Amino acid sequence: MPVCMQRTGRLDSTKLRASELADELALLVYKVTARFSREELYGLTAHMRRAAISVTSNIVEGCTRDSQADYLRFFL
């Protein structure tokens, strides 16, 4: 049974430590990339920001899945 399972049978991504860490990572990446040069805005900066948001998005999407196999797929 997934760790973020609620009594309702639905998953809650906010109960996972991985979700908290992913949020912290996204904030840190945005803070660090804000100091990058303007020339990197559409290159490295954008790529790093999308990647950081993708981690959180995958955790949330995995928690919406009905089976444990689907749930785990989003964490690999």
N, C-alpha and C positions, 0 to 999 in steps of 0.2 A: 504494500500500500504506500503510495507517495507520501512524503513527509508533509506536504502542504494540503493534505486532504481535510476538508471540513466535515462537520456532521451532516451537512446537506448533500454530501456526495460530490460536490464541486471542489475544485482545487483553488487554493489561495496562494498566489506567488509571494505575497508580502510576508508569509510565515517562513520563508526560506532565507537562510543566511547568505546563500549564493545571490539572491535577489538584492539584498542590502549591499553586498560587495560590488555587484554589477552597477548599481546606482552610484556608488562612491567612485568607481572607475570612470563612469561617464562624466561625472562632474570634474574629476581630476583631468581627464583628457581635454575637456572644453577649456579649463583654466590654463593648462599648459599650451594648448594650440592657439590661444588668444595672443600669445607672445610671438608666434611665428610671423614671418614676413608676409606682406600682402601678396607677394608672388606665389606663395604656397597656398593661398586661400582655396583655390579650386583643385589643388593637387593633393599633397600630403595631408593638409589640415582637414579637408573634406573627407578623405579616405579614413583617417583615424577617428573622426567623429562618427561617421556611419558605422564603423566597426564596433565602437564602444556602445552605441545605441543598440546594435544588433544583438549583443550579449543579453541585455535586459529584455529585448523583444522576444528572443528565443525562450527565455525562462517563462515569461508570461504566456506565450503561445503554447508551450509544453504543458502548462498547468490547465489549459482549457481542453486538453485531450481526454478522451474517455478511458482509454486503456493505458496500463502501465507501460507497455511497449512503446506506444506513441509518446507518452510522457518522457520516457528516458531518451528517446531519439533526439529530442530537442536539447539535451544536455551533453551530447557527444559531438 
